[in-house]
Amino acid sequence: MHVHRQILGWLSLVTLTAACGGGGDGGTAGPAGVASVQLTATASTLEVGASISTVVRLTDAQGRTVTDRPVSYQSSAPNIATVSTTGIVTGVAPGSVTISATAEGKTGSLALTVTAPAVGLISIDQRTPSVRQGESTTLTAKVYDNAGRELTGRTVAWSSAVPTIATITNAGVVTGVATGSAFIRAESEGKRDSVPLRVRSLTPPTIAATAPATWTPGATATIDGTNFSTNAAANEVYISGARATVTAATATRLTITVPAAAQLPCLPTGPTPIVVVVNGDSASGSAGLQMATARTLAAGQSLLLTSQNDILCNEFSGTGGTYLITAFNSAESPNTRSNFSVIGAATTATAAQVLTARSPFVQPALQGVPLRLPAVLERRLKQQHTHLDILETERRFMSGRRNPVALRQQRAKLTGSARLAAAAAPVPNVGDMLNLRMRRTLDDILTFDNIRGRVVYVGPKLVIVEDSAAPLARTMDAEFDKIGREFDTQMYGFLSYFGDPLAVDSLTDANGRLIAVFSRRVNQYRNGEILGFVTICDFFDNTGPPEDICPSSNVGEYFYAIVPDPNATNGFNVEQWRRFMRGTLIHEAKHITAYSERLLRALSTNIVVLEESWLEEATAQQAAELWARAVYGIQWKSDAGWAAGPRCDYAPIGAVCTDPVEGILGHFVWLYQYYDQQERKSMLSSANSDGSIYGSSWSFARWVTDTYGSNESAFLRSLVQVSERGVTNISGRAGRPFAELLGYWSLASLADNYPGVSFSDPRLQLVSWNSRDLFSAMNQFLRFSDGRVAFPKPFPLTIRPVTFGNWTPASQDVIALSGGSFAAWELTGAQTRPQVLGLRGVGGGAPPANVGLAIVRVQ
């Protein structure tokens, strides 16, 4: 086909060439000469300084257009207008001009008129002029055209809006007549500008005394002095730069209302500057102002501030030491971003002191040698992104759909059977061959392909099926048997901490088991960016009305995972596969538990409310954590560190770590990612690009469980066996508002295992894991396969170090902080004067309503 097209095109080209070659006598015609030149322009007039384009048309004696001939341009009066070699005409001065174009001795011309530019803008130079009563000053104005070029020689007319206060001549000389303000106007060719002129008194005001001795925000106060205006509105009073309201005035006393706390800068109690302005003249003084709330914290004590009044300004009169501070955004959506400033100030203005950025944790010397991580760990860092994306796809699929097991229950009742016979599936035997459905892509929940799998393990709660097309098919039976027995004897018991993964089994396949399918198809999804997944699609029928089915469903409680594939580019060998797969299995089985419990609670309402992705993933991470603690032999709330077992997560098989498995360090890998950029991330995020929630949301849920759960399993079940979701769910189970939970968790993240400090308040620690020890060891011991340090920071939390005194804007301004995240400071040094801490909007004013402040003194 392509050859035919080439030949046909070549023949057409030959024919076209022959047709254009001339007549039968073989002669050729020469080029036509220019007989006429026509010159036109886009306009007949232009202003001085403006430019227009001209168009030239050359024709031969028969009126045909001639091209590719040189053209020259001339102006009859270059002092009026110039013309470029390409025919662009530019106005120089008002007047008339003729522009000509010549080609091969033929000339065409056009007449143009250049006009003076119109006035586009007039601006008075003095924007806040003032003059004393009986004295004069001169105002000036500039005139511009519409292109912003300054014009000269234009007439400016001046006028005063209130001649009884000020007069002005046409030369711009203004004279003060009486004290007060009047607008002065300048006008030229219909364009106007005006400025307020203040006529000042010959006797400026003075300040003699203030009362009461200490002013407070919103209270009434008085200022005694001289030469005040008896018109209250003509007096202006400023307190630390904030304008007060003048409610009454005599020539010697002003009665004012002190501005609200949000309008005043956060300063320690003491003298504050005041300024009185009367008709442009000012007097300065001071008054005692108390707006900061006095606070005292001993080492180990904390303070949580969430109300608007409490966060505005707080004063600490200690003797220095170290304070840890977090400011958090308690909005319930990560898309609600807030700008604010954490104000740090002392009694008098001093140069801000900012320390070089550092970690507050001194890294201890640990014993051991660096561990080389498998190259697949770098790919592992991307896999949770895909997993989160799948979870969001599940939530979208369920939106507006009826409860599939409720529909099946209704059909079962209509048939009079205890369960839907078509849904019951016999328990298979090892060696049985099964036909299963596998979705074609992770993003498409509806299309599928069939695969053939062999049953390789059958236990009391788990069936394992191996895809017959797996690269190591029929050689992995012993490995599958080990994983199956571990699930049945250990993992399944931890699922009961959350609920029953088979809560609706009688309305699905009724075989009393979960089914794990290990298929090479999963390896191929998104180039191997996922280890395993589950889908709520499997709770639906796969045939029936389109709105009530999921075609790729296998109708049961299913888990899908990769197989070892050492020959693939992104493949795992058997040891790597076993290291990562076991934690993945219990993590995903927890999702099945959550789906089952949610579907069970919606049997009567038919409305299924799935948990928000961040909290669903947080509790699935907790399920893997529970199993990891059992592997390590670690008790709940034991503040476990590196040596307690996590060192085996990435260690090679040996005497110390006989069966290494990724149990808990994966959680800290993601927490590292969050801490490293926590001001730009959110533990509430469900965006597939923010996989750090697998660390941050897990840490938050773990802290809430440890702090408010007297019984771990009972608390975790209360999070799952409900219809509420997200922030409402976890706040309801803890019995505390989200702002309080977020505030103390942010402080605990910063203060956890701070060296040399013992906290009696459990809210100030992450009591299950020693995060500083774990991060420090990860920094020292974990290397990628090429030798690079896997975790460069011994404590990755982003901390702003500051000292006592006045903070710089760079230290205090927080921009676009997402809901569900926080910023952190470490305040250290010697304290020589009272120190205040408060929250404000960036540039001043009240802070956003959803922002809070948490403080703990550690030294």
N, C-alpha and C positions, 0 to 999 in steps of 0.2 A: 504493500500500500504506500509506504513512504517513498519507494523507488519510483513508482508511477507518478506521484506528485512532483518529484524532482524533474522528471523528464518533461511532464506537461508544462511546468514552470519555465524550463529552459526553452521549449518550443515557443512559448508565448513571448519570451524575451527576444528571440530571433525574429519573430514576426513583427514585433513592435519596432525593432531596429531597422528592419527593411522598410517599413512604412514611413519612417521618419527620414529616410535617406535622400529624398528628393524625387524628381520626376523620372520618366523613362529615358530622357536624354542624358541623365547622369550629371547635369549641372547643379551648382549650389548657389544660394542667394547670400549676399553680404549683409552685415548688420545695418539696421535702419538708423537714420540720423535723427537728432532732436530737432523738432520743428516748433515746439511750443513749450513754455514753462508756466505752470500755474502754481501760485503760492497762497496758501490759506493758513489761518490760525484758529485756535480754540476760542478766542475772544477778540474783540476789537479794541478793548481798553484794558489797561493793567495799572496797578498802583506802583509807586516808587518802591523799589526793593523786591517786588514780586516778579515771577517769571512765567512765561507761557511757551507752549510748543508750537512750532509751525509745521506744515505738511506741504511738501513739494511734489508735483505730478508732472512727469515728462512725457510728451507724446510725439509721435512721428507725423509725417504729412497726411497719413490716412487716419489719424486720431487714435492710433493704437499706443498703449502705454509702453514706454521704453524704460528699462531698468539698468542698473549697474553702470551708471554714468556719474562722473564726479560733479559735485555741485558746490559752488561757493556762495557765501552769504555776505551782504553788506548792509550797514545802517547809514541812513542819510544824516543822522545827527547822533553820534555816539554819546554826546553829553546829555541827550534825552533818553536814549535806549541803546543797549549793546546787543549784538547777536553773536552766538557761538558758532563754531564750525559745523555743529550739528543742527543749527536752526533754532536754538533756545534763545528767546528774547527776554532781556531783563531790564526793567524800568530803572532809570537813573535820576531823572528830574521831571517835573510836570512839563508837558508840551506835546507837540505832534511830531511824528517821525515816520519815514518810509523804510521798510525792510525789503531788500531785493535778494533774489536767488538767480544764479546764472549757471547754465550748463551748455557747452559747445556753442558759445556765443549768443545763445538765446537767454532772455531775462524775463522774469516775472516779479511782480512786487505787490505789496499790500501796505495800507496806511493804518497806523496805530496811534492811539492817544494814551499818554501816560498821565495819570492823575495823582494828586497828593493823597497819601493814605488816610483813611478815616480813623478817628479816635476810637480805640477799642476798650481802653481802660484808663482811668485816672486814679492816682493813689497819693494821699497826703503822707509826706515823709514822717511827720511827728505823730505817732499813734496814740500817745497819752500825754498831750501837752498840758501845761499848767502855767498860771500867771498869778501874781499877787494882785490884790485889789488896788486899782489905780495905776498899775504898771502895764507895760506892753511887751509883746514878743512877736516875732515874725514866723509865720508858717509857710512852708513851701510844698509844692505838689509836682509830681511827674506825670507825663502823659505818654501812653503807649499805643501802638497800632494793634491790630488783631493778631499779628505774628509775634507780639511781645517786644518789638523794637521801640526804643524811646524816641518820641517826637519832640521837635523843638519849634518855637515860634507860634505855639497855639495859645489862644486866649483862655485864661482861667478866671472864672467868676467865683467870688467868695461870699458866704452869707452866714449869719448866726441865727440859730433857732430861737434863742432867748436874748435879744439885744439888751434887756435890762440887767443881764448878768455879764455878758461880754459882747463887744462890737468888733467888727473886722472890716478892713478896707479891701479894695480890689487888688492891692499890692500884698495882701496876706498879713497885714499888721493887725494883731488882735490886742484889745485892751480890756482889762478886767474892770467891771463896773461894780459888781456886788458879789459877795461870796456865794458859791454854789457851782452847779454844773450846767453846761450848755453844749449842744452839739454844733460843731462848725462844719460847714459843707463847702466842697470845692466842685465846680462843674465845668465841663468843656465838651462842646458839640454833643450835648445830650447825655454824656456819661458823668456819673456822680460818685463821690466818696465823702464820708463824714467820719469825724472822730469826736469823742467826748473831751471837752476842755473843762478843766477844773480851775475856778477862781479861788485862790487861797486868801485867808484872812491875813491882815497885817500883824495879828497877834496869835502865834501858833499855840496849840494846846500844851498843857503840862499834866503830869501824873504826880499826885502827892501821897495817896494812900489807897489801899484796897481792903475790902472786908468781905467775908470773915477771914480769919487768919489762914484757913485752908479751904480751898475750893474743891468741889467734887463735880464730876460730869453730870450735866442736866440740872444742877442747882442754881439758885439765884445768888448773884454777887454784885458788889458795887465798886466803882472806881471814882475817887475824889480827885479834883484837879481844877484847872482853869481853862477858859476859852473853848469849852465844848459847845457844840451847836444845840440850841434848844429844840431843834427838829431831830427827833430820835433817829430818823432814817439817814440823816446827814453825818452821823457818827459811825465809824467802823472800828470794831474791836477784834483783835486777833490774839489767840492764846496758843503759843507754840505753833503758829502758822495757821491754826484752824479758826475760822470766823465764828464769833459768838453773836447772839441775837441781842440787840439793844432794845429793851422794852420801854424805857423811860429816860428822859434827859433834861437836865438843867444846864446852865452855864458852868456849874461846878461839880455836878455828879451825874454819872451814868449808871443805870441799873441794867444788868445784863443777865442772860441765861447762858451758863457755861455749855459749850458743845457736848454732844453725847460722846461716850467713850470711843465709839468707832471712828469718830471724826478727829479725835486727838491722837497724837503720836504716843506710842507706849514708852513712858519714861518713869524712872523711879520717883517716889514721893519726894517733894522738895520744891525749891524755887523754880518757876518756869517763866520764860519771857512773855510779856504782854505788850501789845502795840495798839495805840489809839490813833486813828486817822480822822482828821476833821478838815474837810475842804482841801485835801491834798497835803496838809501838814500833819506830821506825826510826832507822837511822844512815846518813849519807850520806858518800860519798867518791869517789875516782876511780881508774881503772886505765888503763894504756896498752893500746889496742886497735888491732890491725892487721887490718882485714878487706878494705880496698880493694886492688885490684891496681894497682901503679904502672904508668903508661903515659906514653910520651913520643912526641909526634908533631912532626916538623918541618913547615914549610909545604909543602903538596903531598902529604903522606903521609896514608894512610887506615887505618882499623881496622874490621874486620867481626867482630861478636860474635854468635854464634848459640847457643852452649851455655849451659845454665842457670848453670853456675859462672862463666862469663866475663861474663855480662850483669849479675850481681847488683850489683857495685860496682867502679868503676874510678876511679883518682885521677890527675889531671893537675896537675903542679907547674910548669907553664910560666909565662910572664910575660904572659899575656893574648893578645890578638890576636882572631882570628875562627875559630870552628869551625862547620862545617855538620853537622847531626845528623839522622838519620832513624831512626825506630822502625817496624818493619814486621811485618805479620802474614803468615807464610808458610804458613798453612793453605791447602789446595788447593781449598777451596770458598768462594765469597763469602759463603755463609750461616753460616760459622764466624766469629763476631764475638768480639772479645776486649776486655776492660777492663784497663788497666794504667796505671802512672805511670812517667814518666821522671824520676828523682830528680836534682835539681841542688842541691848543698849545699857549703858552705865549712866551715872548721875551727870557727869560732865563729858563733853565731847572729847574723845581721845582717838588717836589713830587706831584703825582696826588692826587686830592681830590675828592672822590666819596661819595655822601651822601647815607644814608640808604634809600632803595627803599620806596617811599611813593606816595600817590596820591596828586596832586597839589590842590585838592579841599578839603576844610574844610567842613565837613558834618554839615549842620545846624540842629538845634533841631526842629523836626516836631511833630505836634500834631496828635495823633491817636493811635490805638492799632493794633498789628500784625494781618494779615489776614491769615487764614488757606486755602491754595490752595487745590483744589481737587486733589486726587492722579493721576487723568487722565492727569493733566498738565505735569507730568514727561513723560508720553507717548507722549503727544503733542509735546515735544521737538524733537521727532524722526520723526514725521509725514512728515515734509517738505522734509526730505531726499527722501522718496518714491515719493513725488510729483515731485521733480526735476528729478528723474529717469524717470517718465512717460513722462515729457516734452521732454527729450532727446530721448526717444523711438519714440515719434511723429515726431521729426526732422529726425530721421533715416528712418522712414516709408515713409516720403515724398520725400526723396532724390531720384531723377531720375524719379519721377512719374509726370504724366501730371495733370494739374489743373482739378479736378473733376467737378467743376461747369462750367468751360469753355467747357468741353466735353458735358455736359448736355445742355448748351446753343446752341452748334453747332447742336445737335440732334433736339432741339426745332425749330431752324431755318429751318432745313430740312423738318420738318413736317408742317411748316407754322403757328405754334401756338406761342402765346406770352410767354408761359411757357410750360415746359414739363408736359403733363397731368398726366403722371404716377407719377410725383413727388408731385403733389398737394394733400394735405391731409386736410380733413375738420376739423374745430375747434371742439374739442370734448366737451361734456357736463359733468358736475359734475355727477359722478355715472357711467359713461361709463367704460367698461372694455377694456383694450388694451393689445395686445400681443407685447412684446418688446424683443429685443436682448440684452444680457449682455455678455461681453467677459468673458472667463473662468478664465483667470489670467491677472494681470496687465501687465505682460511681453509679452503676446501673443495677438496681435491686430487682429488676423485673426479668431481664433476659438471662438465660442460663445454657449450660452444656451438660451433658451426662458424662459421668465418669464411672469407672468400675473399680471397686475397692474390695480388699480382703480383710476380714475380721482377724485381728492379731491379738486382741486381749478382751476378755469379758470378766468383769468383776461385779461386786455387789452394787456399785454405783456408777461405774464407768465402762463404756465399750470403746475400744480403739479400732479404727479402720485405716488401713494403709492403701493409698492409691496404687493400683497395679502398675501405673506408669512411672512411679518414683524411681530415681536413679539407683537407689540401693534396695529396691523392693526385694522382699523375702530374705534379706540379710540383717534386718533390724529387729527381729522378733524379741530378742533378749532385752534390748533397750526399751522397746515399747512395754514389755512386761514390767520392767523396773518402774517406769513412770506410772503405769496403771496402778500398780500396788501402792506406790507412794501417794497417789491421789486418793485411793480408797481408804488407806489406813491413817493418813495424816491430813491431807488437804481438805477432804470433804467435811471433816469435823469443824474446820475453821469457817467454812461457808455457813454453818449454823449460827455463827456470830452475827450474821446479817439476815438470815431467813432461810427459807427452804427453796433450793434451786428446782425442786420437783413439785412446787406448790400447785401447779396446774397440769401435772403430768397425766392425770386421768383424762384430761380433755385434749391431749396432744397424741403421742404415740403409746401412752400407757404402758411403757416397758420398765418403769422404775429406774431409769438410768440416763445419764448424759452420754452423748456420743461425740467422740473426738475424731475428726477426719484429718489425716495428715496427707496433704496432696501437693505435688509439684506445681499445680495451678496457683497456689498461694505464693510460691516463690516468684512467680512471674508477674504478679500484680505490682504495678508501679516499680518495676525493676528491683523487686525484693525489698521494698521499703516497709514491710510489715511482717511481723512474726506470726501473728494469729489474730482471729477476730470471731465475734459471734454476731448474730443478726436476729432482730425481732421478727424478721420475715418468716423464720422457721416456726413461729407459733401460728401462722396462718395456714389455711388450706392452699393447695396449689392448683385446684380446679374449682370452678364455680363462677358466681357473678364477679365481674372484674373489680368492682369496688370492695369486695370482701376477700380477695385472695392475694397471694404473692406467688407468682409462677415459679420462682427459684427456691421455694420452700421445700424442705425435707420433712416437715411436720414433726417436730420434736425439739428437744433441748440439745442443740448441736454447737460444736466448737470446731473451727477450721484453722489449720496451722501449716507451716512450711515443713519440708522434709530435708534431711541432710543432702547436700549436693556439692561435694568438694570440688567438682570440676567446673562449676559455673563461676562466672566473673564475680558475682556478689554472693556466692554460696557459702554455707557453713559446713565445716567437717563435723563428724559425729560428736566430738567432745565439745565444740563450740555450740552446736545445736542443743545438746543436753544441758549446757550451762545456762542458756537463755530460755529454753522452752518451759522449764518447770514453773518458774515464776509467772510466765505468760499464761500457762494453763489455769492457775488459780485466780489470776487477775481476771481473765475472761469468764471463768466460771462464776465469779462474783457478779458480772454483768447479767449472766443468765439468771442468777438469784434475784437481782433487782427487777428484771423484766417479769419474772414469774410472780413476785410479790405484788408488783404494780397491777398486773393483769388480774390477779386474784381479787384485789381490792376494788376492781372496777367491774366485777361480774354483774352487780346489780345496776350500776349507773351506765355501763357501756361506754363510759368516757375514760380513756386511758391517759393519765398525766405522767409522762416520763420525767425522771429527775434531770435537772440541768446538768450539762455535760461536765462542768468543772467539779461539781460535788460527786457525780457518779464516778468520775475517774479518781477522785480523791479517796473514796471508800474502796474502790477496786485496788488502789495502791495499798490501802491498809490491809486488805485481805492478803496480798503478797507479803506484806510486812509481818503479819501474824505467823505465817508459815516460816518466814526467814528466822524469826525469833526462835521458833521450835528447832530449826536446823542448827542454830548457834547455841541453843540452850540458854537463852536470855529471858529473864522475867520482865513483866510489864513494869514500866517506870523505873528501869534500872540505870538510866543514864549511860547506856552502853557506848563504848568507844571502839576504836580500830582493833585493838587486840582482842576484844570480846568475841570476834567472829567475822566482822565485815572484811577483814584483811583477806579472807578466803574467797571473796567474790570473784576476784580476777587473778588469783594465784594459780600457778600450775599445780597439777596433781602431784601430791607428794606425801611425806609422812605427816606434816602438820595439817594439810588440807587434802584429805583423801578423796573427797567428792565435791570439788569447788562448784559453786553455783551463784549466779547473780541473784542475791537475795534482797539487799538493802542499798547497796551503793548506787544502783540505778536511780533510786529515789533522790540520793544526794547529788548525782550528776545533774539532774534537772533542777534541784534546788540551787545548785551552783549557778546554773544559767539564769535563774530568776534573780538571785542576790546580786549578780554581776551587773544587772540593769534594772533593779527593782523600781526605779522611778519611771521607767518607760514601759513596764509590763504590769499585768494584773493577774492575781490568782483567781479572778472571776472570769477570765477570758475563755471563750470557746472557739476562738479563731484557730484554724488549723496551722497557722504559722507560729503560734505561741505554745509550743509543747512544754514550756517551762512550768505550766500548771501541774504537770505530773510530779513536780517537786513542791511548788508553792501551795497548791490547794491541798495536797497530801499533808504538808507540814501544818497547815491551818487546821485541817480536820483532826489530825493527830493531837495537836495542842488542845483543841476543844474537848476531845474525848478524854485526854489525860486530866484536864482541869475540872470538867463538870460531870464526868462519868464515874460514879462510885463503883460501878460494875461494867467492865469494858464490853462484854458481849451484849449486855442489856442495852447499853447506850448505842452501840452500833446497830442493833436490831431496830431501835426506835428511829434511827435515821432512814432505814430502808422500808420498814413496814408502815408507811404513811402515804398519803396522797399529796402532801405538801412538797414543795421542792425548793432548791436553792437556798438563798439567804433566809427566807421565811422558815424553811425546814430546820436548818441547823441552829438558828436563833431560838426557835421554839423548843427544840430539844435541850438546849443549854439553859433556857430560861433567862437569857440576857440579850439586850439589844445588840444588833450587828456592830454598831459603832464601838461598843465596849469590847466585843470580841476582837474586832480588827485592831483596836488600839493596843490592847494588852498583848496580842500575838505579835504585832510589829515590835513592841518593846522586848518581848521575850526573844524574838529572833536576833535582836541586837545585843541583849544582855546575856544570852545563854552561855553558861560556863565562863563568864568574864573572870579573868584571873584575879585571885585574891579576895573574892567577894562571895559571901554566903547569903542567899536570899531565903527568908522564911516564907515569903509569899510565892506559892507554886505558880501563880500566873506569870511570873517573871522568868521562867525557865522552860526549855523544851525538855521535859523530864525523862522522856524515853530514850533520847539519843544525845550524846555529847557532840554537838555539831562542830565545835571548834577543834576537838581532837580528830574527828573524822576528816574535816576539810584540810587540816594541817597534814595529816598522813597521806591523803590523796595527792596533795601538792608534792610531798617528798618522794613518794614511792611509785606513783602511777605514771608510766610513760607509754606513748604510742609506739607502734612497732618500729618507727624510724628514729626513735630516741627522743622525740620532742616531749617536753613536760605536758602532760594531759591537762593539768589544772594549775595554772601559773600562780594563783593567789592562795595563800594559806588560810585566809578568811575573806570570801569574795563579796560580802555585803558592801554595797556602796555607802560610804560614810563621809559626811562633810566635817572635817575637823575644824574647830573654832576655839578661841580663848575668851576669857572674860573681857568685857569692854564692848565697843560698838562694832557690829558686824557689817561687812560690806554687802552690797546687793548681790554679788556673786555667791556669797555664803548663804544668804537668806531667801532669795527668790526661788520658788518652785513653779515650773511652768508645765501645764498640761498633764498633771498627775491623774492617772486613771482611777476610777472607782475600784476599790479592792487592792490598793497599793499604798506605799508610804515612802517618805523620805526620812533620812536619819542623820543625826549630828552627834558628835562627841565633844562636849564642852569641858576643857581642862585648863589648869593654871592657877595662879595666885589671884585672889579676889580682893581688891582694895576699896571697892565701893559697891553699893547695892546693884544687883544685876536684874534686869527685867527680861522676860520672855513673853511674847505675845504673837497673835496671828492677825494679819491684815490682808486686805486685797493688795495685789501688786500695784504700787503707786499710792497706797493709802485706802482708807475706808474699810468697811466691814468685810471680813473674809467670807468665802462661800459657806453656806449653811451646813454643808455635809463634811466639813473639814474639822478635825480634832487634833489634840496635842497630848502626848504621853511622855512622862519624864520619870527617870529613876536616878537616884544618886548612888553611885557605886563607891565613891571614896570621899 
